[in-house]
Amino acid sequence: MASRCTFRLDPQAAGVAADVAAEIDEEWRCPHDAHPEADRCVFHLSSDARDGLGVDADAVAERLRTVAGERGKDAKCLLGASLDDLSIRHEIVEAA
């Protein structure tokens, strides 16, 4: 089994957007599995880190579809995700 993503988000930390801070009361920990060769999940890796690991936008989109199908709000939470190079323009993402 893969280890858990190490990404953490403290709502009190400097630079955290007010709308994000309003969503959480305490430090949030990513619930997703880390990439097998990294300490973070594909959503919390930078674009450069994903490139270095051979994770392309299609793989991230596929993982997003999987996460959308998982049960519960917590599983779908992607606070702080780095998705700047992901396009789901022509995708239909169904959530459970």
C-alpha positions as CSV (number, residue, x, y, z in Angstrom):
1,M,0.0,0.0,0.0
2,A,1.3,3.5,-0.9
3,S,2.0,6.0,1.8
4,R,-0.2,9.0,2.4
5,C,0.5,12.3,0.8
6,T,2.4,14.6,3.1
7,F,0.7,17.8,2.0
8,R,-0.7,19.9,4.9
9,L,-2.6,23.1,4.9
10,D,-2.8,25.3,8.1
11,P,-5.7,27.8,7.8
12,Q,-3.7,30.2,10.1
13,A,-0.6,30.2,7.9
14,A,0.3,33.3,6.0
15,G,-0.7,33.3,2.4
16,V,-3.7,31.0,2.8
17,A,-6.7,32.4,0.9
18,A,-9.6,33.5,3.1
19,D,-12.1,31.3,1.3
20,V,-9.9,28.3,1.9
21,A,-9.3,29.2,5.5
22,A,-13.0,29.5,6.0
23,E,-13.5,25.9,4.9
24,I,-11.3,24.3,7.6
25,D,-10.9,24.9,11.3
26,E,-7.6,23.1,11.9
27,E,-4.6,21.8,9.9
28,W,-5.9,19.8,6.9
29,R,-4.0,16.7,5.7
30,C,-4.4,15.4,2.3
31,P,-6.2,12.0,2.4
32,H,-4.8,10.7,-0.9
33,D,-2.0,8.2,-1.5
34,A,1.4,9.6,-2.4
35,H,2.9,8.8,-5.8
36,P,5.0,5.7,-5.4
37,E,8.2,7.7,-6.1
38,A,7.3,10.8,-4.1
39,D,6.0,12.0,-0.8
40,R,2.9,13.7,-2.3
41,C,0.0,12.7,-4.4
42,V,-0.3,13.7,-8.0
43,F,-2.5,16.7,-7.1
44,H,0.1,18.2,-4.7
45,L,3.1,17.6,-6.8
46,S,4.3,20.6,-8.8
47,S,4.1,20.4,-12.6
48,D,7.9,20.0,-12.8
49,A,7.8,17.2,-10.2
50,R,5.0,15.4,-12.2
51,D,7.1,15.8,-15.4
52,G,10.1,14.4,-13.7
53,L,8.1,11.4,-12.5
54,G,6.5,10.9,-15.9
55,V,3.1,11.8,-14.7
56,D,1.3,13.5,-17.6
57,A,-1.9,15.5,-17.6
58,D,-3.9,12.5,-18.7
59,A,-2.8,10.5,-15.7
60,V,-3.8,13.4,-13.4
61,A,-7.2,13.7,-15.1
62,E,-7.7,9.9,-14.7
63,R,-6.9,10.2,-11.0
64,L,-9.3,13.1,-10.7
65,R,-12.1,11.0,-12.2
66,T,-11.3,8.2,-9.7
67,V,-11.4,10.6,-6.8
68,A,-14.7,12.1,-8.0
69,G,-16.2,8.6,-7.9
70,E,-15.1,8.0,-4.3
71,R,-17.7,8.2,-1.6
72,G,-17.7,11.1,0.9
73,K,-16.7,14.7,0.9
74,D,-13.3,14.2,2.5
75,A,-12.1,11.9,-0.3
76,K,-12.9,14.6,-2.9
77,C,-11.2,17.4,-1.1
78,L,-8.2,18.8,-3.1
79,L,-7.2,21.9,-1.1
80,G,-4.0,23.3,-2.3
81,A,-3.9,21.1,-5.4
82,S,-1.5,22.1,-8.2
83,L,-3.6,21.7,-11.3
84,D,-2.4,24.6,-13.5
85,D,-1.6,22.4,-16.5
86,L,-4.7,20.2,-16.3
87,S,-7.6,20.7,-18.7
88,I,-10.9,18.9,-18.3
89,R,-12.6,21.0,-20.8
90,H,-14.2,18.1,-22.7
91,E,-14.6,15.8,-19.7
92,I,-17.7,14.7,-17.9
93,V,-16.7,14.0,-14.3
94,E,-19.4,12.1,-12.3
95,A,-19.2,12.3,-8.5
96,A,-20.5,9.7,-6.1
